Amino acid sequence: MTGIWVGLAGFGIVFLSAALMLGLSILRRKTPPVYRDIPAITRLRQAVGLVVEDGSRLHVSLGRGALTSPQSASALAGLSLLRRLADLTSAGDQAPIVTSGEASLAILSQDTLRAASNSSGLASFDPSAGRLTGLSPFSYAAGTIPAIRDENVSASLLLGNFGVEVGLLTDAVERKNTFVLAGSDNLAAQAVIYASAQESLIGEEIYAGGAYVESGPLHTASLTVQDLLRWLLIAAILVGSLVALAGAL
């Protein structure tokens, strides 16, 4: 019975979050929202601008999180960023390339690039730009490194579920002396990224990128919902502590 109640509570939180996001995205603010500064996102936007100016390529790597697992959240955040960044680089000479270590992510990356190509009307879609580079951690890294090294990449975004193999990717970028921004929901990968990447996103920052690059009202609403849920959690902890203290007295 405990498992059933936990499942119902989880479903309730998901439903509440979705409803709040939908409502807040419809009721848009009259004034633009104000975010705290995340320097890594600011530098990413600058790097994307340089990609367009010098005719090089943007590389986005989405990790190995399967869509049917909890690890998919960070990869979906990476896909939302990819959609916006593909639009921003559509005026450049070369479309972004996307690597992943999970088949469904590779298909979604191709679909995202196709949508960006259709909306821009400036370039034809290249299916080979969305690639499945390996199905195990180190084969994925081994298949991604040549894309970083050999395809005129001047900026890389590594955002998804990685393991310690992400260190091989950040090392490949550093050897080329190009920009890299990395973030993961895996604690081991976060430790490696913090020590080896030029720019890193820690914790919930990986889910805020869509709002910071103006991907759409739902992304802005998601940040507000995160804040609301955070305050609700704090209130629940305080109430629970007071109830426990009253029972002890």
GUDRENNU-370563 format. One line per 2 residues: for each residue z, y, x of N, C-alpha, C, O. Coordinates in steps of 0.05 Angstrom, whole numbers, m for minus. Atoms other than C-alpha are relative to their C-alpha. Example, Ala and Ser with C-alpha at 12.3 -4.5 7.8 and 13.67 -1.06 7.14 Angstrom:
2
0,m24,18,156,m90,246,0,24,18,13,24,39 | m1,m24,m16,143,m21,273,14,22,m15,18,44,m5
This chain:
249
0,m24,16,0,0,0,0,25,17,m12,45,10 | m1,m24,m17,15,48,57,m28,7,10,m35,31,10
27,m6,m9,m56,41,83,m17,13,m22,m33,31,m16 | 15,m12,22,m84,58,14,7,29,m3,m11,46,m7
m9,m28,3,m42,121,10,m10,18,23,m18,41,19 | 11,m15,m23,m63,142,80,m30,6,m4,m39,28,1
29,m4,5,m136,131,61,m5,21,m21,m23,37,m18 | 3,m20,22,m128,172,m3,6,28,11,m7,47,3
m7,m26,m11,m94,228,35,m23,10,18,m30,34,17 | 22,m8,m17,m150,228,87,m24,10,m17,m37,30,m10
23,m8,17,m203,230,32,6,27,m14,m13,43,m16 | m7,m25,12,m165,287,m2,m4,24,19,m14,45,11
3,m21,m20,m165,328,62,m30,6,5,m38,29,7 | 29,m4,m4,m240,317,72,m12,14,m24,m28,33,m20
11,m12,24,m255,335,0,9,30,m1,m8,47,m8 | m10,m28,1,m211,398,4,m15,17,20,m23,40,15
13,m15,m21,m243,419,69,m29,7,m8,m39,29,m4 | 28,m4,8,m314,409,42,m2,21,m22,m19,38,m22
0,m19,22,m297,448,m21,5,28,10,m8,47,1 | m6,m27,m11,m267,506,17,m23,11,16,m30,34,14
23,m9,m15,m326,509,65,m22,9,m18,m35,30,m13 | 21,m7,18,m375,510,8,6,26,m14,m11,44,m17
m8,m24,14,m336,563,m30,m1,25,18,m11,46,10 | 0,m23,m18,m327,608,31,m28,7,10,m33,31,15
28,m6,m8,m400,601,51,m15,15,m22,m33,31,m16 | 13,m14,22,m421,625,m18,11,28,m3,m4,48,m6
m12,m26,2,m371,682,m20,1,13,28,22,14,40 | 2,m11,m27,m395,715,44,15,26,2,16,41,m18
m13,m25,m5,m356,771,74,m20,23,1,m43,20,10 | 17,m24,m2,m384,842,68,m1,10,28,m21,22,36
0,m8,m28,m364,855,140,m3,m25,17,8,m46,10 | 4,23,m17,m384,809,197,27,m10,11,45,6,17
m25,11,m10,m328,762,220,5,7,30,m14,11,45 | m7,m6,m28,m291,776,285,12,m25,12,32,m36,1
m10,24,m13,m281,718,332,14,7,26,9,28,38 | m12,m4,m26,m238,711,393,m22,m6,21,m41,m22,16
20,3,m20,m278,714,457,1,m28,13,23,m36,22 | 2,24,m16,m302,648,487,m21,5,21,m45,4,15
19,m8,m20,m334,667,553,m22,m21,5,m45,m13,11 | 20,21,m5,m370,600,560,m23,2,m20,m46,m2,m12
21,m3,20,m409,612,495,m17,25,7,m42,24,4 | 15,m24,m8,m428,682,518,m19,m6,23,m41,3,23
18,7,m23,m455,654,584,m22,m19,m8,m44,m18,3 | 21,18,10,m493,600,546,m22,17,m12,m46,12,m7
21,m17,12,m529,654,506,m16,14,21,m41,17,19 | 14,m14,m22,m546,691,570,m18,m20,14,m41,m13,21
17,20,m14,m572,626,602,m24,m7,m17,m46,m11,m6 | 22,6,18,m615,612,541,m21,22,1,m45,17,1
18,m23,m3,m645,682,547,m16,m2,26,m40,4,26 | 14,3,m26,m662,668,620,m20,m23,m1,m41,m22,12
19,22,3,m695,602,600,m26,10,m11,m47,2,m2 | 24,m11,12,m743,640,556,m15,18,19,m40,18,20
13,m19,m18,m756,693,608,m15,m13,23,m37,m4,30 | 13,11,m24,m772,648,667,m17,m25,m6,m27,m37,13
18,22,7,m810,594,629,10,m27,7,m6,m46,9 | m12,27,m7,m762,537,646,9,m13,m26,1,m5,m48
m7,15,23,m730,487,599,30,m1,m4,46,1,16 | m27,5,7,m664,478,563,4,m30,m4,m13,m43,m17
m7,28,4,m632,409,566,26,m3,m16,46,10,m9 | m24,5,16,m583,386,513,5,m30,0,m13,m46,m6
m7,28,0,m546,320,520,23,m4,m21,43,10,m20 | m18,4,24,m509,292,458,20,m22,3,35,m28,m16
m19,21,m4,m469,235,488,m7,m25,m14,m30,m31,m19 | 4,27,9,m459,166,458,16,m6,m26,21,m29,m32
m16,4,24,m420,177,393,m17,m10,m24,m35,4,m33 | 15,11,23,m447,131,337,7,15,m25,30,24,m29
m4,m15,25,m456,165,270,20,m13,m19,31,1,m36 | m18,14,18,m414,112,235,29,m1,12,46,m14,0
m26,0,m13,m354,126,281,12,28,0,m3,47,m3 | m12,m27,m2,m304,183,286,m10,17,23,m8,41,23
11,m14,m24,m336,201,353,m26,15,m6,m36,29,11 | 25,m13,6,m397,227,316,4,31,m4,m16,45,m2
m5,m28,6,m364,295,301,m10,18,22,m23,39,16 | 8,m17,m22,m376,324,370,m30,0,3,m42,20,10
29,2,m2,m448,299,371,m13,17,m22,m34,30,m17 | 11,m16,22,m461,331,303,3,30,6,m14,46,m1
m4,m28,m9,m432,396,331,m22,7,20,m32,30,20 | 22,m5,m19,m482,389,388,m27,3,m13,m43,19,m5
25,m2,15,m539,378,339,m3,27,m14,m24,39,m14 | 1,m26,13,m521,442,301,m6,22,20,m21,40,15
7,m19,m21,m522,481,366,m29,m3,9,m42,17,14 | 28,5,m8,m588,448,385,m19,13,m19,m39,25,m10
18,m12,20,m620,472,321,m3,30,5,m25,41,4 | 1,m29,m4,m602,544,334,m12,7,28,m28,26,30
10,m5,m27,m617,541,409,m30,m5,1,m45,8,16 | 29,6,1,m685,510,394,m15,24,m12,m37,30,m4
12,m24,12,m700,570,350,m1,23,21,m21,37,23 | m1,m22,m19,m678,618,405,m19,m4,23,m29,16,34
19,6,m22,m722,584,457,m29,m4,m9,m46,m11,7 | 26,6,11,m782,577,411,m22,19,11,m45,12,11
19,m19,m12,m815,638,443,m6,m6,29,m24,7,41 | 4,7,m28,m812,606,511,m24,m19,4,m37,m27,m15
24,16,m6,m865,565,546,5,m30,m5,m14,m45,m10 | m6,28,2,m829,498,540,23,m5,m20,43,9,m20
m20,7,19,m789,466,484,24,m14,14,20,m25,36 | m23,14,m12,m718,438,498,m5,m30,1,m21,m41,m14
0,29,0,m709,366,517,29,m9,m6,48,4,1 | m25,10,9,m653,325,487,4,m29,8,m14,m45,4
m6,28,m8,m621,262,515,25,m9,m15,43,7,m21 | m23,12,14,m572,215,481,2,m29,8,m17,m41,17
m5,28,m6,m541,147,490,4,m17,m25,17,m38,m23 | m3,14,25,m544,125,417,m25,4,m17,m35,26,m19
27,m1,12,m606,109,377,m2,19,m23,m21,35,m25 | 1,m18,23,m588,147,313,0,29,9,m13,46,m4
0,m27,m10,m573,209,354,m28,8,11,m36,31,8 | 27,m6,m10,m641,204,388,m19,7,m23,m35,25,m21
17,m6,24,m675,202,319,7,27,m11,m11,42,m18 | m8,m26,11,m635,261,294,m8,23,18,m15,45,9
8,m21,m19,m650,301,357,m30,5,m3,m39,28,m2 | 29,m4,4,m725,289,346,m5,15,m26,m22,33,m28
3,m14,26,m718,311,273,8,29,2,m5,47,m10 | m9,m28,m4,m680,374,294,m21,16,15,m27,39,8
21,m14,m15,m734,392,345,m25,4,m17,m38,25,m15 | 23,m3,17,m788,379,294,4,23,m20,m14,39,m25
m6,m21,18,m753,425,244,m2,28,13,m13,47,1 | 2,m25,m14,m747,480,296,m29,7,6,m36,31,4
28,m5,m6,m820,473,315,m15,9,m25,m31,27,m24 | 13,m8,25,m842,477,242,8,28,m9,m9,43,m19
m9,m26,9,m800,538,228,m10,23,18,m16,45,8 | 9,m21,m19,m823,576,290,m30,3,m2,m41,26,0
29,m1,2,m897,558,282,m13,8,26,m37,15,27 | 11,m9,m25,m906,574,356,m8,m23,18,m24,m19,37
6,22,m18,m910,505,387,m1,m26,m16,12,m29,m36 | 1,26,13,m928,434,368,23,m17,9,34,m14,31
m22,17,m5,m874,382,364,m7,m23,19,m28,m36,16 | 4,21,m19,m868,333,422,22,m21,m4,45,m16,3
m21,20,6,m832,268,401,15,m8,25,39,m16,23 | m13,9,m25,m817,251,474,22,19,9,37,13,28
m21,m19,m8,m771,312,478,27,m9,m9,48,m1,3 | m25,12,9,m717,274,440,2,m29,10,m13,m46,0
1,25,m15,m699,214,484,26,m16,m2,48,m6,m1 | m22,19,m4,m655,153,483,m1,m10,29,m19,m25,36
2,5,m29,m639,147,557,16,m24,9,15,m32,33 | m15,23,m8,m592,87,557,21,m7,m21,32,12,m34
m19,9,21,m545,46,512,28,m6,10,46,m9,m5 | m26,3,m12,m488,36,560,7,26,15,m11,42,21
m7,m26,m11,m448,93,592,m15,7,25,m26,29,27 | 12,m8,m25,m477,90,661,m31,m3,0,m44,11,15
29,m1,3,m548,71,640,m9,25,m13,m30,36,m7 | 5,m26,13,m546,132,595,0,22,21,m18,39,21
m1,m20,m21,m525,175,654,m23,m3,19,m35,17,27 | 22,4,m19,m577,143,700,m27,9,m12,m44,19,2
25,m9,13,m632,157,649,m2,29,m5,m23,40,m7 | 0,m29,5,m610,229,638,m4,16,25,m16,38,24
2,m15,m25,m606,250,711,m28,8,7,m33,31,16 | 27,m9,m6,m682,249,722,m10,23,m17,m25,40,m8
8,m22,18,m691,295,662,11,27,11,m2,47,10 | m13,m24,m12,m642,345,694,m14,8,26,m18,32,31
9,m5,m27,m672,338,763,m30,7,2,m38,24,18 | 29,0,m5,m747,333,752,m16,16,m21,m41,18,m18
15,m12,22,m766,372,689,4,30,m4,4,40,m27 | m1,m29,1,m757,445,706,22,10,m18,18,30,m33
m23,m8,17,m689,450,671,16,21,15,23,17,39 | m16,m21,m12,m651,514,685,27,4,m14,43,19,m4
m25,m1,14,m595,506,634,5,m26,m15,m13,m36,m27 | m6,25,14,m559,445,607,25,4,m17,44,17,m9
m22,1,18,m513,436,548,8,m29,m4,m8,m44,m15 | m10,27,4,m471,372,548,22,1,m21,44,9,m15
m20,m3,22,m436,367,481,m1,m25,m17,m21,m30,m31 | m1,25,16,m415,301,449,22,m18,10,41,m9,24
m20,20,m8,m375,238,461,m9,m12,27,m28,m28,27 | 5,11,m27,m376,221,536,24,m15,10,46,m12,m1
m21,11,m15,m335,180,582,0,13,28,m10,35,31 | m1,m12,m27,m323,191,656,m27,2,13,m31,16,33
27,m2,m10,m398,182,667,m11,29,m2,m31,35,11 | 10,m28,2,m405,255,648,2,14,27,m13,34,31
m2,m12,m27,m384,271,719,m27,m3,16,m33,14,32 | 26,3,m13,m451,243,742,m20,21,m9,m37,31,6
19,m20,11,m488,291,696,7,28,10,m11,43,18 | m8,m27,m11,m448,353,717,m6,2,29,m14,23,39
7,0,m29,m459,333,790,m30,5,4,m38,19,21 | 29,m3,m2,m534,328,779,m8,29,m6,m26,40,8
6,m28,6,m534,398,748,9,18,23,m6,36,31 | m10,m16,m22,m492,427,804,m18,m2,25,m21,17,40
18,3,m23,m539,398,856,m25,16,m2,m37,24,18 | 23,m17,5,m595,437,824,7,30,m1,m10,47,m2
m10,m27,1,m551,499,822,m10,15,m25,m18,38,m24 | 8,m12,25,m567,512,749,24,1,m19,45,m11,m13
m23,m4,19,m523,531,689,6,m26,m15,m12,m41,m23 | m8,22,16,m483,478,653,24,8,m17,43,19,m6
m23,m2,18,m437,482,593,6,m27,m12,m13,m40,m23 | m6,27,9,m401,418,574,26,0,m17,44,15,m12
m24,4,16,m351,395,522,m1,m27,m13,m22,m38,m18 | m1,27,12,m327,329,493,26,m3,m15,45,12,m11
m24,7,15,m277,300,444,16,m22,14,37,m30,4 | m13,21,m14,m257,247,495,18,12,22,8,29,38
m19,m13,m18,m195,265,536,m7,m5,29,m5,13,46 | 8,5,m27,m219,230,599,m24,17,8,m24,27,30
24,m17,m6,m286,266,595,8,29,2,m3,44,19 | m9,m27,m2,m250,332,583,12,6,27,7,28,39
m12,m4,m27,m211,323,648,m22,2,21,m20,20,39 | 22,0,m20,m275,308,687,m16,26,m3,m23,39,17
15,m24,5,m312,366,654,14,25,11,2,42,23 | m16,m23,m9,m256,416,668,m1,3,30,m1,25,41
m1,m1,m29,m257,397,741,m28,4,12,m30,14,35 | 26,1,m13,m332,392,752,m22,18,m12,m42,24,1
21,m16,13,m371,435,702,4,29,5,26,39,8 | m1,m28,m4,m389,507,712,14,14,m23,31,32,m19
m13,m11,24,m368,524,641,9,m24,m18,m6,m44,m19 | m10,22,16,m326,480,594,11,10,m26,21,32,m28
m12,m5,26,m305,478,521,22,m21,m3,18,m45,1 | m23,17,2,m236,450,509,10,m1,m28,11,20,m42
m12,3,27,m207,422,445,m20,8,m22,m43,0,m22 | 16,m7,24,m232,452,380,m23,20,6,m39,25,m12
22,m18,m7,m278,500,417,m27,m13,m3,m47,1,m8 | 25,14,2,m332,447,415,m11,1,m28,m35,m2,m33
9,m1,28,m335,453,339,m5,29,m9,m15,33,m32 | 4,m28,8,m338,529,339,m27,12,9,m34,34,1
25,m11,m12,m404,537,377,m20,8,m21,m33,29,m17 | 20,m7,20,m447,537,314,5,28,m12,m14,43,m16
m6,m26,11,m411,598,286,m5,22,21,m14,44,14 | 3,m21,m21,m414,635,353,m29,6,6,m35,28,15
29,m6,m4,m490,628,358,m14,5,m26,m39,4,m27 | 11,m8,25,m499,646,285,m19,m21,m12,m41,m15,m20
16,22,12,m524,578,260,m1,1,m30,m20,m10,m42 | 1,m2,29,m507,595,188,27,4,m12,47,2,2
m26,m7,12,m452,613,138,19,m23,m2,43,m19,m1 | m18,23,1,m425,542,134,16,m3,26,39,m10,25
m14,1,m26,m407,545,208,22,21,1,44,16,11 | m20,m21,1,m371,611,198,23,m8,m18,46,m4,m12
m21,9,18,m334,582,138,17,m22,12,41,m23,6 | m15,22,m12,m314,521,178,23,10,17,45,m2,18
m22,m11,m17,m273,565,226,23,10,m18,46,6,m11 | m21,m10,18,m236,597,168,15,m24,m12,40,m23,m14
m13,24,11,m222,528,138,18,m13,21,40,m22,15 | m17,11,m21,m195,504,205,26,16,2,47,4,6
m24,m17,m1,m147,563,206,18,m6,m24,42,m8,m21 | m16,6,24,m125,549,134,14,m27,3,38,m29,m4
m12,27,m3,m113,475,149,22,0,21,42,m14,19 | m21,m2,m21,m75,493,212,26,12,m11,48,2,m5
m24,m12,11,m27,538,173,13,m19,m21,37,m20,m22 | m11,20,18,m19,484,119,15,m22,15,36,m31,6
m14,21,m17,m1,433,173,26,11,11,46,m3,11 | m24,m12,m10,49,481,203,21,2,m22,45,m4,m18
m19,m2,22,80,493,135,11,m27,m8,35,m29,m13 | m9,27,7,84,418,121,21,m10,20,40,m23,13
m19,8,m21,119,406,188,27,14,m4,48,2,m1 | m25,m15,4,169,461,174,16,m9,m24,40,m13,m23
m13,10,24,183,437,103,12,m28,5,35,m33,m3 | m11,27,m6,191,365,128,25,2,18,43,m14,14
m23,m4,m17,239,389,182,24,9,m15,47,0,m11 | m22,m11,16,281,428,132,11,m22,m18,35,m23,m22
m9,22,17,283,368,85,17,m20,15,37,m30,6 | m15,19,m17,305,322,141,27,11,8,47,m3,9
m25,m13,m8,357,372,163,20,1,m23,44,m4,m19 | m18,m1,24,385,380,92,11,m28,m5,34,m31,m13
m10,27,4,389,304,86,21,m8,20,40,m23,14 | m20,7,m21,427,299,152,27,14,m6,48,3,1
m24,m15,6,477,351,128,14,m11,m25,35,m2,m34
